[in-house]
Amino acid sequence: MLVAAIDVGSALKMGWSTSTGLSGCGEPTILLDAIASAISADEPVAIGFEAPLWVPRRRPFPTMTANRGGIEAAMSRPWSAGAGCGAMAAGIANMAWIFDALFARMGALCATTCTSRFAQGDMQLLIWEAFVSGHLKAQSHAGDAELAVAAFVAGWPHLETAIRHEPSINLAAAAAAGAGHAIDFAELGNPGLVIAAQPRIVLADT
């Protein structure tokens, strides 16, 4: 399996890294090449984005924008605060660009945000959320992506999400579907895996 992560941002600040030691900042042509090469060789790919990838729903009205719990609560980094909202907006744009670029290269990929479905072995692409924040951050955008990849690799295959699951709107699933990739419609209403680059504080089933 190839593991990749993207520290979301503008065209000049998008940082990325892979489990094979590739990393960089800016337009990720080398990353796309690596993903395409892996999938062409029947090697699945797990790609993470350092941004909130799902938004809670079905909450009581007063708590609809409250933090998602887990690592967000522990580090006082709610998804709905200024930094979280900025990262979410950049993440949506970055995902749209990446997934569209992959579709242009390879056509529709079998994608999922569900680790149990990915573990069954019939999915080509797993999309996950990376949480790298506060004192845990590296000195560069690519460095943040490297930390996210390291956290995913360290937890595989027994990955545990750092934010408890609840009914949600899944932005990653929507971005993948919008680009033409094959993803179960039900995933639009389910949360995804969150991997934090630090000791897990809240663990939940994935």
C-alpha positions, 0 to 999 in steps of 0.5 A: 500500500502507498500512503500519502498525505497533503497539507492543504493550502494554496498552489504555492503552499500545498505540501505533500509526502508519501510512505516511499519518501517522496515529498514536496510543496506546490503542484504535486505532479510527482505525487500524482505519478506515484499514485498512478504508478501504485494503482496501475500495479494493483497497489491500493493507495491511502491519501490523507488531507490535513483539513476537516473532511466531515461536518456533524449533523443531527446535533441539537441546534445549540451544538451544531458548530461545536467541536467534534470531540476527541483530539479537537476537544483536547487541543481546543482546535474545533473544526468550525473555528477560523483556522478549521474553516480556512483549512476546510475550504482549502481542503475542498479545493485541493481534493477537487483538484487532486481527484479530478487530476486522478480521473483525467489520468486513470478514469474512475477509481473505486474509492472509500472513506471507510477503513473496514471497506478498504481493508477488504481489499477491493478498493483502490483509494482510501481517503482519510483526514489528517490532524496535525496541529498546535505544537505537533506541527513541523517546520514546513508544509511538507513536514506536516504531511510527513508527520501525517503519513508516519502516524497512519503507517504506525497505526496500520492495520489497526487504525483508530480514529481520533474523533468519535464517529457521528452522523455527518456530511462527508466532504471527502466522499462528495469531492471524490464522487463529484470528480467521477470516482466510484464511491458508495452513496451512503458514505456521503452521510457517514464520517471518515477516519481521522488520524492524529500525529500524536498519541491518541486521546479518544479512540473509536471504532472505524 
